[in-house]
Amino acid sequence: MRRRRAPLALAVPAVLGLLFLVLPLVGLLYRAPWSTLPERLTEPGILSALRLSLLTATIATLVCLVLGVPLAWLLARVSFPGRRLVRALVTVPLVLPPVVGGVALLLVFGRRGLIGEWLDSTFGITLPFTTAGVVIAEAFVAMPFLIIAVEGALRGADARYEEAAATLGAGRWTTFTHVTLPLVAPGVAAGAVLCWARALGEFGATITFAGNFPGKTQTMPLAVYLALETDLEAAIVLSLLLLIVSVAILASLRDKWISSA
């Protein structure tokens, strides 16, 4: 196919848009303390934030898989009244300011919240300002990414295989686990990776619902925010780690989300 030259009226703003997105990343790489980077990476505060971020993001992703995959299947395979409304509600965290999401979580799971008061009085369970609260905040903002990816994969999968399994006597659960899941496994994997990456970078809902306590609720984005006030190099190192993770995620999903040249 013959390549067409881009008109100047489109090429100039396209290049400016590219520079606008890339230059901040270049600035981060330029200002990174490369000479002291190994020492910085082994500092207790950075290691603590990194361990907590990896742990909570992984647990949040598992929670999203357990709850999100069935919900995606319901939206893709079952017709019921109000399905469009449910789909809209599922995607609300994508556009909701994270801080507002944190306030909403407090009103539900706080000690005086709709569910939190019952959990506290009945089981003595308090979720806000705990590591479990970090997991809940991350799962809340990250689950839509998983649901959208899995629902899209389900809609693109050939339903005839499921129908064939049903005609051969397979039950709904057997069909789901042995036919449907293998068919949409790439979509589930892609959604899980995006979900994990979003959970890893979550800030607003986490600081509002779980607070910013080192070793307990202080994840990497929160550590970056705190370090900006006292230690710029530490903030750059943490930001660099998050940048590396983001690039690795995009590289792993390039065949699915980015068209090849």
C-alpha positions in Angstrom: 0.0 0.0 0.0 1.4 3.4 -1.0 2.1 5.6 1.9 0.6 9.1 1.8 2.4 12.2 3.1 0.7 13.9 5.9 -0.5 17.4 5.2 1.4 20.1 7.0 -1.8 21.3 8.8 -2.0 17.8 10.4 1.7 17.0 10.8 2.6 20.1 12.9 -0.1 19.7 15.6 0.6 15.9 15.6 4.2 16.5 16.3 3.4 19.1 19.0 1.0 16.6 20.6 3.7 14.0 20.6 6.2 16.4 22.2 3.6 17.4 24.8 3.2 13.7 25.8 6.8 12.7 25.6 8.8 15.7 26.9 7.6 15.2 30.6 8.8 11.6 30.4 12.1 12.8 28.9 12.4 15.3 31.7 11.9 12.5 34.3 14.6 10.4 32.7 17.0 13.4 32.4 16.6 14.4 36.1 16.8 10.8 37.4 19.7 10.4 39.8 21.4 7.6 37.8 24.6 7.6 39.8 22.9 7.0 43.1 20.0 5.0 41.7 21.0 1.6 43.2 21.4 3.1 46.6 18.1 5.0 46.3 16.2 1.8 45.3 17.4 0.1 48.5 16.2 2.8 50.9 13.7 1.4 53.4 11.0 3.9 52.5 11.1 3.1 48.8 11.3 -0.6 49.4 8.4 -0.5 51.8 6.2 1.5 49.4 7.2 -0.8 46.6 6.4 -4.0 48.5 3.0 -2.6 49.7 2.1 -1.5 46.2 2.9 -4.8 44.6 1.0 -6.7 47.3 -2.1 -4.6 47.3 -2.3 -4.3 43.5 -2.0 -8.0 43.2 -4.7 -8.7 45.8 -7.0 -6.1 44.3 -6.5 -7.7 40.8 -7.5 -11.1 42.2 -10.6 -9.5 43.8 -11.5 -7.9 40.5 -11.0 -11.2 38.7 -13.3 -13.1 41.1 -16.0 -10.4 40.9 -15.4 -8.8 37.5 -15.3 -11.8 35.2 -18.8 -13.0 36.2 -20.2 -9.5 35.9 -18.6 -9.1 32.5 -20.2 -12.5 31.4 -23.6 -11.3 32.7 -23.4 -8.1 30.7 -22.2 -9.9 27.5 -24.3 -13.0 27.6 -27.6 -12.3 29.5 -30.3 -9.9 28.4 -32.1 -8.4 31.4 -34.0 -5.1 32.1 -31.7 -2.3 32.9 -28.6 -3.9 31.4 -27.5 -0.5 29.9 -27.9 1.2 33.2 -25.8 -1.5 34.9 -23.1 -1.2 32.2 -23.1 2.6 32.8 -22.8 2.2 36.5 -19.9 -0.3 36.1 -18.0 2.3 34.1 -18.6 5.2 36.4 -15.3 4.8 38.3 -13.5 5.4 35.0 -14.8 9.0 34.9 -15.4 9.7 38.6 -12.7 11.7 40.2 -10.7 9.3 42.4 -11.1 11.5 45.5 -14.9 11.4 45.1 -14.6 7.6 44.9 -12.7 7.7 48.2 -15.4 9.8 49.8 -18.0 7.4 48.5 -16.1 4.4 49.9 -15.9 6.2 53.3 -19.7 6.7 53.3 -20.2 3.0 52.6 -17.4 1.2 54.5 -16.5 3.9 57.1 -17.1 3.2 60.7 -20.4 5.1 60.4 -21.1 4.0 56.8 -23.9 2.0 55.4 -22.0 -1.3 55.7 -19.0 -0.2 57.7 -21.0 0.5 60.8 -22.5 -3.0 60.7 -19.0 -4.6 60.1 -17.6 -2.7 63.1 -20.4 -3.4 65.5 -20.9 -7.0 64.5 -17.4 -8.3 63.7 -15.1 -5.5 64.9 -13.8 -5.0 61.4 -12.6 -1.5 60.4 -11.6 -1.0 56.8 -10.7 2.7 56.4 -7.0 3.6 57.0 -5.9 0.0 56.8 -4.1 -2.1 54.2 -7.4 -3.8 53.4 -8.8 -0.3 52.7 -6.0 0.2 50.2 -7.0 -3.0 48.4 -10.7 -1.9 48.3 -9.8 1.5 47.0 -7.6 0.0 44.3 -10.2 -2.6 43.3 -12.9 0.0 43.1 -11.1 2.2 40.5 -9.4 -0.7 38.6 -12.3 -3.2 38.1 -13.9 -1.4 35.2 -10.8 -1.9 33.1 -11.1 -5.7 33.6 -14.8 -5.7 33.0 -14.6 -3.8 29.7 -11.8 -6.0 28.4 -13.5 -9.2 29.3 -16.9 -8.1 28.1 -15.3 -7.1 24.8 -13.6 -10.5 24.5 -16.9 -12.3 25.3 -18.8 -10.3 22.6 -16.1 -11.1 20.1 -16.0 -14.8 20.9 -17.9 -17.3 18.8 -20.9 -18.4 20.8 -21.4 -21.5 18.7 -18.8 -23.4 20.7 -20.8 -22.8 23.9 -24.0 -23.8 22.1 -22.2 -27.0 20.9 -21.1 -27.8 24.5 -24.6 -27.3 25.7 -26.1 -29.6 23.1 -23.6 -32.3 24.2 -24.9 -32.1 27.7 -22.4 -29.8 29.4 -23.9 -27.8 32.2 -23.6 -24.0 32.4 -20.7 -24.1 34.9 -18.8 -26.7 32.8 -19.4 -24.7 29.7 -18.2 -21.6 31.3 -15.0 -23.1 32.8 -14.1 -25.5 29.9 -15.2 -23.5 26.8 -15.9 -19.9 27.5 -12.9 -19.1 29.7 -10.4 -20.7 27.3 -12.0 -18.7 24.4 -11.6 -15.4 26.2 -8.4 -16.1 28.1 -6.3 -13.5 26.2 -9.0 -10.9 26.9 -9.0 -11.8 30.6 -5.2 -11.7 30.8 -5.1 -8.3 29.1 -7.9 -7.0 31.4 -6.1 -8.3 34.4 -2.8 -6.6 33.4 -4.5 -3.3 32.8 -6.4 -3.7 36.1 -3.2 -4.4 38.0 -1.4 -1.4 36.4 -4.3 0.9 37.3 -4.4 -0.4 40.9 -0.6 0.1 41.1 -1.0 3.7 40.1 -4.1 4.6 42.2 -3.7 7.7 44.4 -6.9 9.7 45.0 -9.2 7.1 46.4 -6.4 5.5 48.4 -5.3 8.6 50.2 -8.9 9.6 50.9 -10.2 6.1 52.1 -7.0 4.5 53.5 -4.8 7.5 54.4 -1.0 7.8 54.0 0.7 5.7 56.7 4.2 4.4 55.9 4.4 0.6 55.8 0.6 0.3 56.2 -1.2 2.3 53.5 1.6 4.3 51.8 1.8 3.0 48.3 4.2 4.3 45.7 2.0 7.1 44.3 1.4 8.3 47.8 5.1 8.1 48.6 5.8 10.2 45.5 3.4 12.8 46.8 5.0 12.9 50.2 8.6 12.8 48.9 8.0 15.9 46.7 7.8 18.0 49.8 11.1 16.7 51.4 13.2 14.7 48.9 12.9 15.4 45.2 15.3 12.7 44.1 13.3 10.1 46.0 10.2 11.3 44.3 11.9 11.0 40.9 13.1 7.4 41.7 9.6 6.3 42.7 8.2 8.0 39.6 10.7 6.2 37.4 9.7 2.9 38.9 6.1 3.6 38.0 7.1 4.7 34.5 9.0 1.5 33.9 6.0 -0.6 35.0 3.7 1.5 32.7 6.0 1.0 29.7 6.3 -2.7 30.4 2.5 -3.0 30.6 2.0 -1.2 27.2 4.8 -3.3 25.6 3.2 -6.6 26.8 -0.2 -5.5 25.4 1.0 -3.9 22.1 -0.4 -6.7 19.9 -3.9 -6.3 21.4 -4.2 -2.6 22.0 -1.9 -1.0 19.5 -2.1 -1.6 15.8 1.2 -2.6 14.2 2.8 -0.3 11.7 
